[in-house]
Amino acid sequence: MYIASASSTVKIHDFPNNQLLHTHVPTNQFDHACRSLSWAKDGNWLAVVPYSGCTEIVSVRGQCKLLHTVNKICEPSCASFPNLSKKTIAVGSKIGQVLIYDIKAKSIKGRFPRAGSAITHVGFTAKDTHCYAGCEDGKVMLYNSVAKNLSGTWKVPKSSSLTALKAHVERQNFLIGGSNEGIVGVWDVNFNKTKFHIDAHYAPVSAVLFSPVNAVLIVSAGLDRTVQVFDIEARCKISTIPVDNNVLSLDFLENSLYIAMGCQNGKILIYDTRQLQAPVHTYEAHSSSIKHLTYQKSASSSTSSTFLCSADVAEENRSPSNSASNEEIEVKATTSDFLGLVDEQSLLQSEILDASKQTNAGVKSGGDSFLKALGWVESDTIESAKEESKCLEQVDGNKELQHEPRRSINNFTPKPSRLPPRISAISKQNLDVLPTSSTPNLLKVSTNDCHSQISPIINGNQNPTNGNLSAASVSEMIDSARQTMQAEMKNMFEEVERKMIYKLYNHTCSIRQLMFDFQLENLKQFIKVKENFDVVIEEINSKAMSDESNMMAEQIYNLTMRNKELERQLAAYQRE
């Protein structure tokens, strides 16, 4: 995978080999850093906005080459590919415009309402439902991608500027921003409110970032040479990452196991998120400040891995087996001491490790593996049989025991007797306990005094395989396993139902927001049409009045001329 970094030039390094693969020099090269850098969804294209000039689309497949220059948008200031498509690109300009450009058609596909100042940041939310833009005057503007209207505006609390802006890669309702005043703010756009803000730095904030796998964790970098990690639910600082130079850009790598930082001195630092005391990789990338740094996107990448201080993958050190015991497996789990947080996946891994240790301990002790796998122990089985034989001494040996009703898993008590008293007459003198043998050779029972409850399978004259458990016990074991499986399936379906309800609620909220935006846009269009209609009516009325006045003036003129003609005729008649 590639790491793209930008100063006055764009360099692409291979991770984790840290080798320089490509260098792209913008067409209009200046000593100043590039304004924006964005990967396409498949990681093959890179959008570069130089300090001066038009936006450039660069291909990194095979060799680095310039594919297209967006000449129809003048004075671009930032650009970003959508998360789900690479056919279009959002471009912000220095005159406050946010435009959607179709790369294939080479034309402007859509326009959003103009902002009051230059656009400094642009991007898309997780599902591309909205496009966000950061302005030079400190405003954060959210546009609806379908209706092309303004959905809301925000500002970093206690600030009049905006220096960093990002959206969560999974949660489409979260935005994070930073300001020159050192304040970091998180907004929930669904509820149109500020979810969290804190005085994070003593200097301007240079970069902000959400954890891709934990929505409550954010990372911010400032010009005070600190990188902070915050919990937005607990509203507190979790940790500080030590750095030697100002960090200007951040991004997560390799499914959030690593975090890359672009520094003011041109170095790229890569930290392991499980051990943040020192960088695991450091290399010189540029000779000047790294303003932008981004990790290559991949269609097959997944963000389901663990984030900060989650449990590492278990290491299994297998020792050679000997003739007296089975193979012993020692499992060691290393947990990061960073933050002291353990997520659900870490807990699950810990439970798996504990279960593995318990199983290995049973293998090492040489006990009965089959019974222990079922949750039974040998002593419980023996005690159960002994207690049953004592009870049967009070019953006449010639009489058959009455059948007991089948017990469900609700009244099944595994201790102190794992085997229920369903085995028919077992004489105490016929009970022979064998030492730690393999199942089913725990008990040797003479079938002369034994009558099974399942007569079609085992009767008083037929003897099953010596040492096997009774058919009734096996049947109850099967019933218990069936009941346990049904309970587990029920819990699993309930969990799936909860997840589906949550997703349905999330989609419902999105649809409601879209419908609200649609109705609002319809209302605006109706008002605009009505205004235009009123203007047309006024123009028609004024024109009609003008035509009528002209006709009246013409008639007056004709009458005047006719009057003068009659006066001349009258004067001539009088002279004659």
C-alpha positions as CSV (number, residue, x, y, z in Angstrom):
1,M,0.0,0.0,0.0
2,Y,1.1,3.6,-0.6
3,I,1.4,6.7,1.5
4,A,1.1,10.0,-0.5
5,S,2.6,13.1,1.0
6,A,2.7,16.7,-0.4
7,S,4.8,19.7,0.1
8,S,5.7,21.6,-3.1
9,T,5.8,18.2,-4.8
10,V,3.9,15.0,-4.2
11,K,5.8,11.8,-3.3
12,I,4.4,8.3,-2.9
13,H,6.1,5.8,-0.6
14,D,5.6,2.1,-0.2
15,F,4.4,0.9,3.2
16,P,5.9,-0.8,5.2
17,N,9.1,-0.9,3.0
18,N,9.2,3.0,3.1
19,Q,10.7,3.1,-0.4
20,L,10.1,6.1,-2.6
21,L,8.1,4.9,-5.7
22,H,6.8,8.0,-7.5
23,T,7.3,11.7,-7.5
24,H,4.8,14.1,-9.1
25,V,5.8,17.7,-9.9
26,P,2.7,19.9,-10.5
27,T,2.5,21.7,-13.8
28,N,2.8,25.1,-12.2
29,Q,5.5,24.4,-9.7
30,F,6.1,26.9,-6.8
31,D,8.0,26.8,-3.6
32,H,4.8,26.7,-1.7
33,A,3.1,23.5,-0.6
34,C,0.2,21.9,-2.5
35,R,-3.3,22.9,-1.2
36,S,-5.0,19.5,-1.3
37,L,-4.5,15.8,-1.8
38,S,-7.1,13.0,-2.2
39,W,-7.2,9.4,-3.2
40,A,-9.9,7.8,-5.3
41,K,-11.9,4.9,-3.9
42,D,-9.8,2.2,-5.6
43,G,-6.4,3.9,-4.8
44,N,-5.4,4.2,-8.5
45,W,-6.0,8.0,-8.9
46,L,-4.8,10.9,-6.9
47,A,-6.3,14.4,-7.0
48,V,-3.7,17.1,-6.5
49,V,-4.4,20.8,-6.1
50,P,-1.2,22.8,-6.5
51,Y,-0.5,26.1,-4.9
52,S,-1.4,27.8,-8.1
53,G,-3.0,26.4,-11.2
54,C,-5.8,23.9,-12.0
55,T,-6.6,20.6,-10.2
56,E,-4.7,17.6,-11.6
57,I,-5.8,14.0,-11.7
58,V,-2.7,11.7,-11.4
59,S,-2.6,7.9,-12.0
60,V,-0.2,5.8,-9.9
61,R,-1.0,2.5,-11.5
62,G,2.3,1.2,-12.8
63,Q,3.9,4.5,-13.3
64,C,3.0,8.0,-12.1
65,K,1.4,10.1,-14.9
66,L,-0.9,13.0,-15.4
67,L,-4.3,11.9,-16.6
68,H,-6.4,15.0,-16.7
69,T,-6.4,18.7,-15.8
70,V,-9.6,20.3,-14.6
71,N,-9.4,23.5,-16.6
72,K,-13.0,24.5,-16.3
73,I,-12.7,25.4,-12.6
74,C,-10.6,28.4,-12.0
75,E,-8.6,29.2,-8.8
76,P,-9.2,25.9,-7.0
77,S,-8.3,25.7,-3.4
78,C,-9.1,22.1,-2.5
79,A,-10.5,18.9,-4.0
80,S,-11.8,15.5,-2.8
81,F,-13.0,12.3,-4.4
82,P,-16.2,10.7,-3.1
83,N,-16.0,7.6,-0.9
84,L,-18.0,5.4,-3.2
85,S,-17.2,6.6,-6.7
86,K,-14.3,8.0,-8.7
87,K,-16.4,9.3,-11.7
88,T,-16.8,12.7,-10.1
89,I,-14.8,15.0,-7.8
90,A,-15.7,17.9,-5.5
91,V,-13.7,21.1,-6.0
92,G,-13.7,24.1,-3.8
93,S,-12.5,27.5,-5.1
94,K,-11.1,30.7,-3.7
95,I,-14.3,32.6,-4.6
96,G,-16.5,30.4,-2.3
97,Q,-17.8,27.9,-4.9
98,V,-18.1,24.2,-4.3
99,L,-18.6,22.4,-7.7
100,I,-19.0,18.7,-8.7
101,Y,-16.9,17.9,-11.7
102,D,-17.6,14.9,-14.0
103,I,-14.2,13.5,-14.9
104,K,-15.4,11.4,-17.8
105,A,-17.7,14.0,-19.4
106,K,-15.1,16.8,-18.6
107,S,-17.8,19.1,-17.4
108,I,-19.3,20.6,-14.3
109,K,-22.1,18.3,-13.1
110,G,-23.5,20.3,-10.1
111,R,-23.1,23.4,-8.0
112,F,-23.7,24.1,-4.4
113,P,-24.8,27.5,-2.9
114,R,-21.9,29.9,-2.8
115,A,-20.1,30.6,0.5
116,G,-19.2,34.0,1.8
117,S,-15.4,33.3,1.7
118,A,-12.8,31.1,0.2
119,I,-13.2,27.3,0.6
120,T,-10.3,25.8,2.4
121,H,-11.5,22.2,3.0
122,V,-13.9,19.9,1.1
123,G,-14.9,16.3,1.5
124,F,-17.8,13.8,1.7
125,T,-19.5,12.0,4.6
126,A,-19.3,8.2,4.9
127,K,-22.0,7.3,2.5
128,D,-21.6,10.4,0.2
129,T,-25.0,11.6,1.2
130,H,-23.6,15.0,2.0
131,C,-20.6,17.2,1.0
132,Y,-19.0,19.3,3.6
133,A,-16.9,22.4,3.1
134,G,-14.8,24.5,5.4
135,C,-14.5,28.3,4.8
136,E,-11.8,30.8,5.4
137,D,-14.1,32.7,7.8
138,G,-14.4,29.7,10.1
139,K,-17.8,28.4,8.9
140,V,-18.4,24.7,8.3
141,M,-21.1,24.2,5.6
142,L,-22.9,20.9,4.9
143,Y,-24.6,20.4,1.5
144,N,-27.1,17.7,0.4
145,S,-25.5,15.8,-2.4
146,V,-28.9,15.1,-4.1
147,A,-30.8,18.3,-3.6
148,K,-27.7,20.4,-3.9
149,N,-28.9,22.7,-1.1
150,L,-27.4,23.8,2.2
151,S,-28.3,21.5,5.1
152,G,-26.6,23.3,8.0
153,T,-23.7,25.5,9.1
154,W,-21.5,25.3,12.2
155,K,-18.4,27.0,13.7
156,V,-15.8,25.7,16.1
157,P,-16.9,26.9,19.6
158,K,-15.1,29.9,20.9
159,S,-13.3,30.4,17.6
160,S,-13.5,32.5,14.5
161,S,-11.3,30.4,12.3
162,L,-11.0,26.8,10.9
163,T,-7.7,25.1,10.3
164,A,-8.6,21.4,10.0
165,L,-11.8,19.5,9.1
166,K,-12.6,15.8,8.7
167,A,-15.6,13.5,8.5
168,H,-15.8,10.0,10.1
169,V,-15.2,7.2,7.7
170,E,-18.1,5.1,9.1
171,R,-20.4,7.3,11.0
172,Q,-22.0,9.7,8.5
173,N,-23.3,12.1,11.1
174,F,-19.9,13.1,12.7
175,L,-17.7,15.9,11.7
176,I,-14.6,17.2,13.5
177,G,-12.8,20.5,13.2
178,G,-10.0,22.5,14.7
179,S,-9.2,26.2,14.9
180,N,-6.3,28.7,15.3
181,E,-7.4,29.1,18.9
182,G,-6.4,25.5,19.7
183,I,-9.9,24.2,20.1
184,V,-11.2,20.9,18.7
185,G,-14.9,20.5,18.1
186,V,-17.1,17.5,17.1
187,W,-20.5,18.0,15.5
188,D,-23.5,15.6,15.2
189,V,-25.1,16.8,12.0
190,N,-28.2,14.7,12.5
191,F,-29.2,16.6,15.6
192,N,-27.5,19.9,14.4
193,K,-25.5,20.3,17.6
194,T,-22.0,20.4,18.9
195,K,-21.3,17.0,20.5
196,F,-17.9,17.8,22.0
197,H,-15.3,20.6,22.2
198,I,-12.2,21.0,24.2
199,D,-9.2,23.3,24.5
200,A,-6.8,20.7,23.0
201,H,-3.7,22.8,22.2
202,Y,-1.9,26.0,23.2
203,A,-1.3,26.7,19.5
204,P,-3.3,26.4,16.3
205,V,-4.7,23.0,15.5
206,S,-3.0,21.6,12.4
207,A,-4.8,18.2,11.8
208,V,-7.7,16.2,13.3
209,L,-8.8,12.7,12.8
210,F,-11.4,10.2,13.9
211,S,-10.6,6.6,14.8
212,P,-11.9,4.5,12.0
213,V,-13.0,1.7,14.3
214,N,-14.0,3.5,17.5
215,A,-16.3,6.5,17.1
216,V,-15.6,7.9,20.5
217,L,-11.8,8.4,20.0
218,I,-10.3,11.3,18.1
219,V,-6.8,12.4,17.5
220,S,-5.6,16.0,17.0
221,A,-2.2,17.6,16.2
222,G,-1.2,21.1,17.0
223,L,1.7,23.6,16.4
224,D,2.6,23.2,20.1
225,R,4.4,19.9,19.2
226,T,1.8,17.7,20.7
227,V,-0.5,15.0,19.4
228,Q,-3.5,14.4,21.7
229,V,-6.0,11.5,21.9
230,F,-9.5,12.3,23.4
231,D,-12.6,10.4,24.3
232,I,-15.6,12.4,23.2
233,E,-18.0,10.4,25.4
234,A,-16.0,10.7,28.6
235,R,-15.1,14.3,27.5
236,C,-11.5,13.9,28.6
237,K,-7.9,13.5,27.3
238,I,-6.8,9.9,27.0
239,S,-3.1,10.2,26.1
240,T,-0.4,12.4,24.6
241,I,1.8,11.0,21.8
242,P,5.4,12.4,22.1
243,V,6.7,14.1,19.0
244,D,9.9,16.1,18.4
245,N,8.5,18.4,15.7
246,N,5.3,20.1,14.8
247,V,2.9,17.6,13.1
248,L,0.9,19.1,10.2
249,S,-0.9,16.1,8.9
250,L,-2.3,12.7,10.1
251,D,-3.8,9.5,8.8
252,F,-4.3,5.9,9.9
253,L,-2.6,3.1,8.0
254,E,-3.0,-0.7,7.8
255,N,-6.5,-1.0,9.2
256,S,-5.7,1.4,12.0
257,L,-2.8,-0.5,13.4
258,Y,-0.5,2.3,12.5
259,I,-0.8,6.1,12.4
260,A,1.3,8.2,10.1
261,M,2.3,11.8,10.8
262,G,3.7,14.4,8.5
263,C,6.1,16.9,10.2
264,Q,7.2,20.4,9.7
265,N,10.8,19.3,9.1
266,G,9.8,17.0,6.1
267,K,9.9,13.8,8.0
268,I,7.2,11.1,8.2
269,L,6.7,9.4,11.5
270,I,4.8,6.1,11.7
271,Y,3.6,4.9,15.2
272,D,2.2,1.6,16.2
273,T,-1.1,2.4,17.9
274,R,-0.5,-0.3,20.5
275,Q,2.9,1.1,21.5
276,L,3.0,4.9,21.1
277,Q,6.1,5.7,23.1
278,A,8.3,6.0,20.0
279,P,7.8,5.8,16.2
280,V,8.5,2.4,14.6
281,H,9.5,4.0,11.3
282,T,11.0,7.4,10.5
283,Y,12.2,8.6,7.2
284,E,13.0,11.8,5.3
285,A,10.3,12.4,2.7
286,H,10.6,16.1,1.8
287,S,12.9,19.0,2.3
288,S,10.0,21.2,3.5
289,S,6.8,21.0,5.5
290,I,4.5,18.1,4.8
291,K,1.1,19.8,4.6
292,H,-0.9,16.8,3.5
293,L,-0.5,13.1,4.1
294,T,-3.0,10.4,3.1
295,Y,-3.0,6.6,3.0
296,Q,-4.0,4.8,-0.2
297,K,-7.6,3.6,-0.2
298,S,-8.4,0.0,-1.3
299,A,-11.8,-1.5,-2.2
300,S,-10.9,-4.7,-0.3
301,S,-9.7,-2.9,2.8
302,S,-11.6,-3.4,6.0
303,T,-11.8,-1.3,9.2
304,S,-12.8,-4.2,11.4
305,S,-9.4,-4.5,13.0
306,T,-8.7,-3.3,16.5
307,F,-7.7,0.3,17.4
308,L,-5.7,1.8,20.2
309,C,-4.6,-0.7,22.9
310,S,-6.6,-3.6,21.6
311,A,-5.3,-7.1,22.3
312,D,-2.6,-8.4,20.0
313,V,-2.8,-11.6,18.0
314,A,-2.2,-14.6,20.3
315,E,1.2,-16.2,20.1
316,E,1.2,-20.0,20.4
317,N,4.5,-21.6,21.5
318,R,4.1,-25.3,21.1
319,S,6.5,-27.6,23.1
320,P,7.3,-31.1,21.9
321,S,5.1,-33.9,23.2
322,N,6.3,-36.8,25.3
323,S,5.0,-40.3,25.8
324,A,3.3,-39.7,29.2
325,S,1.1,-36.7,28.2
326,N,-0.4,-35.0,25.1
327,E,1.0,-31.9,23.5
328,E,1.0,-28.9,25.8
329,I,0.2,-25.5,24.3
330,E,1.2,-22.3,26.1
331,V,-0.8,-19.3,24.9
332,K,0.5,-15.8,25.7
333,A,-1.6,-12.7,25.1
334,T,0.1,-9.3,25.0
335,T,-2.1,-6.3,25.6
336,S,-1.1,-2.8,24.9
337,D,-0.8,-0.5,28.0
338,F,-1.8,2.5,25.9
339,L,-5.0,4.2,27.1
340,G,-6.0,1.2,29.2
341,L,-9.0,0.6,27.1
342,V,-10.1,-2.9,25.9
343,D,-12.7,-3.2,23.2
344,E,-15.2,-6.0,22.6
345,Q,-12.9,-7.8,20.3
346,S,-10.1,-7.8,22.9
347,L,-12.6,-9.2,25.5
348,L,-13.6,-11.9,23.1
349,Q,-9.9,-12.8,22.4
350,S,-9.3,-12.9,26.2
351,E,-12.2,-15.3,26.7
352,I,-10.9,-17.5,23.8
353,L,-7.5,-17.6,25.4
354,D,-8.9,-18.5,28.8
355,A,-11.0,-21.3,27.3
356,S,-7.9,-22.5,25.5
357,K,-5.9,-22.5,28.7
358,Q,-8.6,-24.5,30.5
359,T,-8.8,-27.0,27.7
360,N,-5.0,-27.4,27.6
361,A,-5.0,-27.9,31.4
362,G,-7.5,-30.7,31.0
363,V,-5.4,-32.3,28.3
364,K,-2.3,-32.1,30.5
365,S,-4.0,-33.6,33.6
366,G,-4.9,-36.7,31.6
367,G,-8.6,-36.6,32.6
368,D,-11.5,-37.8,30.6
369,S,-11.6,-35.5,27.6
370,F,-15.1,-36.4,26.4
371,L,-16.9,-35.9,29.7
372,K,-15.0,-32.7,30.4
373,A,-15.9,-31.4,27.0
374,L,-19.5,-31.9,27.9
375,G,-19.0,-30.2,31.3
376,W,-19.0,-33.4,33.3
377,V,-16.3,-34.6,35.6
378,E,-15.5,-38.2,36.5
379,S,-16.1,-37.7,40.3
380,D,-19.6,-36.3,39.6
381,T,-20.4,-39.4,37.5
382,I,-19.2,-41.8,40.2
383,E,-21.0,-40.0,43.0
384,S,-24.2,-39.9,40.9
385,A,-24.1,-43.7,40.4
386,K,-23.3,-44.3,44.1
387,E,-26.2,-42.1,45.2
388,E,-28.5,-43.9,42.8
389,S,-27.5,-47.3,44.0
390,K,-28.3,-46.3,47.6
391,C,-31.7,-45.1,46.6
392,L,-32.4,-48.4,44.7
393,E,-31.5,-50.5,47.8
394,Q,-34.9,-49.5,49.2
395,V,-36.8,-50.7,46.1
396,D,-37.6,-54.4,45.5
397,G,-35.1,-55.7,42.9
398,N,-37.8,-57.7,41.2
399,K,-40.0,-54.6,40.5
400,E,-39.3,-52.2,37.7
401,L,-38.8,-48.6,38.5
402,Q,-41.5,-46.2,37.4
403,H,-40.5,-44.0,34.6
404,E,-39.8,-40.4,35.7
405,P,-41.0,-37.5,33.6
406,R,-38.4,-36.0,31.2
407,R,-36.7,-33.0,32.7
408,S,-36.1,-29.9,30.7
409,I,-32.9,-27.8,30.7
410,N,-34.6,-25.4,33.1
411,N,-34.7,-27.9,36.0
412,F,-31.5,-29.8,35.0
413,T,-28.9,-29.3,37.7
414,P,-25.6,-30.7,36.7
415,K,-24.1,-30.8,40.3
416,P,-23.7,-32.7,42.5
417,S,-25.0,-35.4,40.2
418,R,-24.3,-35.0,36.5
419,L,-26.1,-38.2,35.5
420,P,-29.8,-38.1,36.5
421,P,-31.3,-41.1,38.4
422,R,-32.8,-42.6,35.2
423,I,-30.6,-45.6,35.0
424,S,-32.6,-48.6,36.1
425,A,-31.7,-51.0,38.9
426,I,-28.0,-50.8,39.4
427,S,-26.8,-53.1,42.2
428,K,-24.2,-51.6,44.4
429,Q,-22.2,-54.8,44.3
430,N,-22.1,-54.6,40.5
431,L,-20.6,-51.0,40.4
432,D,-17.0,-51.1,39.3
433,V,-15.2,-47.8,39.0
434,L,-12.3,-47.8,36.6
435,P,-9.3,-45.4,37.0
436,T,-9.1,-42.3,34.6
437,S,-9.9,-44.2,31.5
438,S,-11.2,-42.8,28.2
439,T,-14.9,-42.3,27.8
440,P,-17.2,-44.3,27.8
441,N,-15.2,-46.8,30.0
442,L,-15.9,-45.0,33.3
443,L,-18.5,-47.5,34.7
444,K,-18.8,-51.2,34.3
445,V,-22.4,-52.3,35.0
446,S,-23.8,-55.8,35.0
447,T,-26.9,-55.8,32.9
448,N,-28.5,-58.7,34.8
449,D,-30.0,-56.3,37.3
450,C,-30.3,-53.4,34.8
451,H,-33.5,-52.5,32.9
452,S,-33.4,-49.6,30.5
453,Q,-36.2,-47.1,30.1
454,I,-35.9,-47.4,26.3
455,S,-37.1,-50.9,25.8
456,P,-37.0,-51.0,22.0
457,I,-33.3,-50.3,22.2
458,I,-32.1,-52.0,25.3
459,N,-34.1,-54.6,27.4
460,G,-33.3,-56.8,30.3
461,N,-32.1,-59.6,28.1
462,Q,-29.9,-57.6,25.8
463,N,-26.7,-56.0,26.9
464,P,-25.2,-53.0,25.2
465,T,-21.5,-52.6,24.7
466,N,-19.7,-53.0,28.0
467,G,-18.9,-49.7,29.7
468,N,-21.2,-47.5,27.6
469,L,-23.5,-44.9,29.2
470,S,-27.2,-45.8,29.2
471,A,-29.5,-44.8,26.4
472,A,-31.5,-42.6,28.7
473,S,-28.4,-40.6,29.7
474,V,-27.3,-40.2,26.1
475,S,-30.8,-39.1,25.2
476,E,-30.8,-36.5,28.0
477,M,-27.4,-35.3,26.9
478,I,-28.7,-34.9,23.4
479,D,-31.8,-33.0,24.7
480,S,-29.6,-30.8,26.9
481,A,-27.3,-30.0,23.9
482,R,-30.4,-29.3,21.8
483,Q,-31.8,-26.9,24.4
484,T,-28.4,-25.2,24.8
485,M,-28.1,-24.8,21.0
486,Q,-31.6,-23.4,20.8
487,A,-30.8,-20.8,23.5
488,E,-27.6,-19.8,21.7
489,M,-29.5,-19.5,18.4
490,K,-32.1,-17.4,20.1
491,N,-29.5,-15.1,21.6
492,M,-27.8,-14.8,18.2
493,F,-31.1,-14.0,16.4
494,E,-31.8,-11.4,19.1
495,E,-28.4,-9.8,18.5
496,V,-29.0,-9.8,14.8
497,E,-32.5,-8.3,15.4
498,R,-31.0,-5.5,17.5
499,K,-28.4,-4.7,14.8
500,M,-31.1,-4.7,12.1
501,I,-33.2,-2.4,14.3
502,Y,-30.3,0.0,14.7
503,K,-29.5,0.0,11.0
504,L,-33.2,0.5,10.2
505,Y,-33.3,3.4,12.6
506,N,-30.2,4.9,11.1
507,H,-31.6,4.6,7.5
508,T,-34.9,6.0,8.7
509,C,-33.2,9.1,10.1
510,S,-31.3,9.5,6.8
511,I,-34.5,9.2,4.8
512,R,-36.3,11.7,7.1
513,Q,-33.4,14.1,6.6
514,L,-33.6,13.6,2.9
515,M,-37.3,14.1,2.8
516,F,-37.0,17.2,4.9
517,D,-34.4,18.6,2.6
518,F,-36.5,17.7,-0.4
519,Q,-39.6,19.4,1.0
520,L,-37.5,22.5,1.9
521,E,-36.1,22.6,-1.6
522,N,-39.6,22.3,-3.0
523,L,-40.8,25.1,-0.9
524,K,-37.9,27.3,-2.0
525,Q,-38.6,26.5,-5.6
526,F,-42.3,27.2,-5.1
527,I,-41.5,30.6,-3.6
528,K,-39.1,31.4,-6.4
529,V,-41.7,30.4,-9.1
530,K,-44.3,32.5,-7.4
531,E,-42.0,35.5,-7.3
532,N,-41.2,35.0,-11.0
533,F,-44.9,34.7,-11.8
534,D,-45.7,37.9,-9.9
535,V,-43.0,39.7,-11.9
536,V,-44.4,38.4,-15.2
537,I,-47.9,39.5,-14.2
538,E,-46.7,43.0,-13.4
539,E,-44.8,43.2,-16.7
540,I,-48.0,42.1,-18.6
541,N,-50.1,44.6,-16.8
542,S,-47.7,47.4,-17.4
543,K,-47.4,46.5,-21.1
544,A,-51.2,46.3,-21.4
545,M,-51.6,49.8,-19.8
546,S,-48.9,51.1,-22.1
547,D,-50.6,49.8,-25.2
548,E,-53.9,51.2,-24.1
549,S,-52.5,54.6,-23.5
550,N,-50.8,54.6,-26.9
551,M,-54.1,53.8,-28.6
552,M,-55.8,56.6,-26.8
553,A,-53.1,59.0,-27.7
554,E,-53.4,57.9,-31.4
555,Q,-57.1,58.4,-31.4
556,I,-56.7,61.9,-29.9
557,Y,-54.2,62.7,-32.5
558,N,-56.5,61.5,-35.3
559,L,-59.4,63.5,-33.8
560,T,-57.2,66.6,-33.6
561,M,-56.1,66.3,-37.2
562,R,-59.7,65.7,-38.3
563,N,-60.8,68.8,-36.4
564,K,-58.2,70.9,-38.1
565,E,-59.3,69.6,-41.5
566,L,-62.9,70.5,-40.8
567,E,-61.8,74.0,-39.7
568,R,-60.0,74.5,-43.0
569,Q,-62.9,73.4,-44.9
570,L,-65.2,75.7,-43.0
571,A,-62.9,78.7,-43.6
572,A,-62.8,78.0,-47.3
573,Y,-66.6,77.7,-47.5
574,Q,-67.0,81.1,-45.7
575,R,-64.7,82.8,-48.2
576,E,-66.7,81.5,-51.1
